[in-house]
Amino acid sequence: MSIHDIPVHTLSGEPSSLGSLRGKALLVVNVASRCGLTPQYAGLERLQERYGAAGFSVVGFPCNQFAGQEPGTAEEIAAFCSATYGVTFPLFEKVDVNGPDRHPLYAELVSHPDAEGEAGDVKWNFEKFLVAPSGEVVARFRPATDPEDESVVKAIEAVLP
């Protein structure tokens, strides 16, 4: 099954998939609104603005598994992202990225290694997975890597359709 075909739900709870984004480069990120890394939303939104018209999208999945840093409801998350960071990229349902209830999307994503060759569990909020337009995971960036870091930007530019 392609990453594009894995069932997900929108932030508002509607059944969906990443299929509507097939053919675009995607940066899939587990996000949280009460994390020290939350300001990365600003960089993610700048990437969306910079590359959105070129066939790119950030895709956010709220996650409350790391120190309870995303406790909000879907409505609270949407309001926070819009009001605080002007987020225009798609946000999907709150998911588990690790453990026995790991979402199937993340079961696929975490099998891909980072630049040091380490695969496995997501380390913290704002871990980033770059997916090529074909649906292949091509890069993984750990949480501390800024979304606008040169390594992320070069990787995105390399897979734009």
C-alpha positions in Angstrom: 0.0 0.0 0.0 1.3 3.4 -0.9 1.6 6.2 1.7 -1.0 8.0 -0.4 -3.5 5.2 0.2 -3.3 4.8 4.0 -6.6 6.0 5.5 -6.3 9.1 7.7 -8.8 11.6 9.0 -8.8 15.3 8.5 -8.4 17.4 11.7 -12.2 17.9 11.6 -12.7 14.1 11.6 -13.6 13.4 8.0 -12.2 10.3 6.3 -9.4 11.1 4.0 -6.0 10.0 2.7 -2.9 11.7 1.3 -4.2 10.7 -2.1 -5.3 14.2 -2.9 -1.6 15.2 -2.5 -0.3 12.4 -4.8 2.2 13.9 -7.2 3.5 16.5 -4.7 6.5 16.4 -2.5 5.4 16.2 1.1 7.0 17.0 4.4 5.1 15.0 7.0 5.5 16.4 10.5 4.2 15.4 14.0 3.2 18.7 15.5 2.4 20.0 19.0 1.2 23.4 20.2 2.8 23.4 23.7 6.4 22.3 22.8 9.7 24.2 22.9 9.8 23.4 19.2 6.4 24.8 18.4 7.9 27.9 16.8 8.9 25.5 14.0 5.3 26.1 12.8 6.5 29.4 11.4 9.3 27.8 9.3 7.0 25.1 8.1 4.5 27.7 7.0 7.3 29.6 5.2 8.2 26.4 3.4 4.6 26.0 2.4 4.4 29.5 1.0 7.8 29.2 -0.8 7.2 25.8 -2.5 3.4 25.2 -2.4 2.9 26.4 -6.0 5.8 24.2 -7.1 4.1 21.0 -6.0 5.0 20.8 -2.3 3.0 20.6 0.9 3.7 20.4 4.5 1.4 17.8 6.2 0.8 18.1 10.0 -0.3 15.4 12.3 -0.8 16.6 15.9 0.5 14.2 18.5 0.2 14.2 22.3 2.7 11.4 23.0 5.6 13.6 24.1 5.0 15.1 27.6 1.3 15.8 26.8 2.3 18.8 24.6 -0.7 18.6 22.3 -3.7 18.2 24.7 -6.1 20.3 22.7 -9.2 19.3 20.8 -9.3 19.5 17.0 -11.0 22.9 17.2 -8.4 24.2 19.6 -5.5 23.0 17.5 -7.0 24.5 14.3 -7.6 27.8 16.1 -4.1 27.9 17.6 -2.4 27.1 14.3 -4.4 29.7 12.4 -4.2 32.5 14.9 -0.6 32.1 16.1 1.2 30.9 12.9 -1.2 31.5 10.0 -0.9 27.9 9.1 -2.3 27.1 5.6 -1.0 23.6 5.1 -3.3 20.6 5.8 -3.6 19.4 9.4 -4.9 15.9 10.0 -6.2 14.0 13.0 -4.2 13.7 16.2 -2.3 10.4 16.1 0.1 8.2 18.0 3.5 8.0 16.2 5.0 5.4 18.5 3.9 2.4 20.5 1.1 -0.2 20.1 -1.4 2.4 18.8 1.0 3.8 16.2 -0.9 5.1 13.2 -0.3 3.0 10.1 1.1 6.0 8.3 3.8 6.3 10.9 4.4 2.6 10.9 5.6 3.1 7.4 7.4 6.3 8.0 9.5 5.2 10.9 10.9 2.3 8.9 13.0 4.8 7.0 16.4 5.9 8.5 17.6 9.4 9.2 21.0 10.8 7.8 22.9 8.7 10.4 21.2 5.5 9.3 18.9 5.3 12.3 15.3 4.1 11.8 12.7 3.4 14.4 10.6 5.4 16.8 10.0 9.1 16.4 12.2 10.9 19.0 10.0 14.0 19.8 7.6 16.5 18.3 8.4 18.0 14.9 10.2 15.0 13.4 10.1 15.5 9.7 9.7 12.9 6.9 10.2 14.0 3.2 8.0 12.0 0.8 8.7 12.2 -2.9 5.8 12.8 -5.4 5.9 9.0 -6.1 5.1 8.3 -2.4 8.6 7.1 -1.5 10.1 8.3 1.8 13.4 9.9 0.8 14.6 11.7 3.9 14.1 11.9 7.6 15.0 14.9 9.8 15.0 14.7 13.6 13.1 17.2 15.7 15.9 19.6 16.4 16.5 20.2 12.7 14.9 23.5 11.8 12.4 23.2 8.9 14.4 25.9 6.9 17.8 24.2 7.5 19.8 24.0 4.3 19.7 20.2 4.4 15.9 20.2 4.5 15.5 22.9 1.8 18.0 21.1 -0.5 16.2 17.8 0.0 12.8 19.4 -0.8 14.1 21.2 -3.9 15.6 17.8 -5.1 12.2 16.1 -5.2 9.9 18.9 -6.4 7.9 17.6 -9.3 
